[in-house]
Amino acid sequence: VTGLGRHGRRPSVAMKSKSRMAQTCMSGSLTSLINKANSALDVMAVLQGALANPRFSVIHMEAALTRLGKFKLEPSEEVKGKIILKKTADKLSGMIKELNGGQCSNIFWALSKLQPLPPSFEELVPGLIESAKTTCEDMNA
């Protein structure tokens, strides 16, 4: 059945309203919303509102992608979330130079779990590698 999350559920009404809340909430609350997501669809619902929030930072990006990695994407979820995944990748593209070594590492882990990797994220891998090289000098060996 399309539109169902990993646990056989649609994004909850509460998570849909959290998408609206994510547009205006404070940074700590935004992290909390991301961490309370129960499925990939719920994470994408939060991202839908959060990406427009001026407080959305690399910390939130890392949290959202690692949460998505935890749930993985079912094929129906990837299709349903294609637009939000593209917007997320676009936002990450502008943040790559801000990432520290740990954030790069966590995002690499998350992307490895999102296999097959959505094309919008696949394009970011070379930039992430370069960022990791500059933030983790020991990776240059």
VOGU-3710 file (C-alpha; in Angstrom, 3 decimals, decimal comma):
1> vtglgrhgrr> 0,000/0,000/0,000  1,602/3,281/-1,034  1,934/6,130/1,414  2,534/3,877/4,395  5,658/4,198/6,473  8,043/1,468/7,533  5,754/0,517/10,384  2,648/0,396/8,181  1,464/3,844/9,229  0,801/7,062/7,416
11> psvamksksr> 2,392/10,196/8,849  0,385/10,980/11,941  -1,863/14,019/12,142  0,376/15,167/14,972  3,442/14,981/12,713  1,631/16,905/9,970  0,931/19,674/12,455  4,575/19,437/13,569  5,536/20,237/9,983  3,726/23,536/10,445
21> maqtcmsgsl> 5,301/24,027/13,880  8,772/23,342/12,454  8,489/26,474/10,341  8,621/28,772/13,361  9,933/26,853/16,373  13,168/27,489/18,238  16,305/25,468/17,503  16,044/23,054/20,468  12,393/22,394/19,720  13,217/21,693/16,098
31> tslinkansa> 15,781/19,068/17,106  13,193/17,547/19,426  10,614/17,369/16,605  13,140/15,583/14,390  14,081/13,115/17,114  10,426/12,290/17,865  9,705/11,229/14,278  8,558/7,594/14,143  9,127/6,900/10,433  10,873/8,264/7,369
41> ldvmavlqga> 7,587/9,899/6,352  7,414/11,642/9,724  10,995/12,928/9,317  10,111/14,235/5,862  6,971/15,898/7,270  9,105/17,759/9,813  11,672/18,637/7,135  8,946/20,035/4,923  8,300/22,780/7,455  11,782/23,005/8,950
51> lanprfsvih> 13,715/23,742/5,767  12,022/27,143/5,546  12,854/27,969/9,170  15,684/30,523/9,335  16,985/28,699/12,433  17,473/25,445/10,503  21,176/24,681/10,905  23,767/22,013/10,141  22,865/20,427/13,489  19,257/20,006/12,353
61> meaaltrlgk> 20,388/18,704/8,965  22,614/16,114/10,634  19,816/15,072/12,996  17,254/14,784/10,187  19,503/12,774/7,875  20,650/10,382/10,616  17,006/9,910/11,617  16,116/9,161/7,983  19,046/6,739/7,855  17,721/4,936/10,907
71> fklepseevk> 14,369/4,279/9,246  15,666/3,870/5,692  13,368/4,696/2,796  10,845/2,300/1,409  10,350/2,719/-2,366  6,897/4,231/-1,837  8,334/6,696/0,704  11,080/7,751/-1,686  8,518/8,497/-4,390  6,268/10,350/-1,964
81> gkiilkktad> 9,179/12,306/-0,503  10,995/13,034/-3,767  10,353/16,791/-3,636  11,277/17,164/0,035  14,400/15,020/-0,443  15,453/17,289/-3,319  14,876/20,389/-1,165  16,838/18,759/1,667  19,731/17,979/-0,683  19,656/21,557/-1,991
91> klsgmikeln> 19,799/22,907/1,572  22,640/20,504/2,461  24,536/21,677/-0,609  24,671/25,178/0,849  25,807/23,859/4,237  28,629/21,521/3,205  31,417/23,993/4,029  29,960/24,477/7,544  30,112/20,775/8,486  32,644/19,571/11,029
101> ggqcsnifwa> 34,253/16,117/10,872  31,673/14,430/13,092  28,777/15,879/11,122  30,378/14,740/7,835  30,815/11,277/9,300  27,200/11,078/10,492  25,879/12,319/7,157  28,015/9,756/5,285  26,545/7,054/7,538  23,004/8,287/6,886
111> lsklqplpps> 23,545/8,431/3,133  24,951/4,898/3,187  21,679/3,761/4,775  19,565/5,575/2,176  20,475/3,070/-0,537  19,777/3,364/-3,349  20,885/6,941/-2,827  18,467/9,514/-4,257  20,198/11,284/-7,184  19,961/14,682/-5,492
121> feelvpglie> 22,172/13,379/-2,659  24,456/11,397/-4,947  25,552/14,679/-6,537  26,682/15,961/-3,109  29,069/13,114/-2,293  32,174/14,686/-3,920  31,604/17,924/-1,978  31,098/15,995/1,256  34,364/14,128/0,647  36,241/17,411/0,162
131> sakttcedmn> 34,644/18,848/3,299  35,648/15,767/5,273  39,229/16,103/4,031  39,485/19,675/5,285  37,792/19,050/8,637  39,542/15,745/9,355  43,182/16,163/8,366  43,987/12,559/9,273  41,669/11,424/6,444  44,140/12,878/3,900
141> a> 46,640/10,068/4,495
//
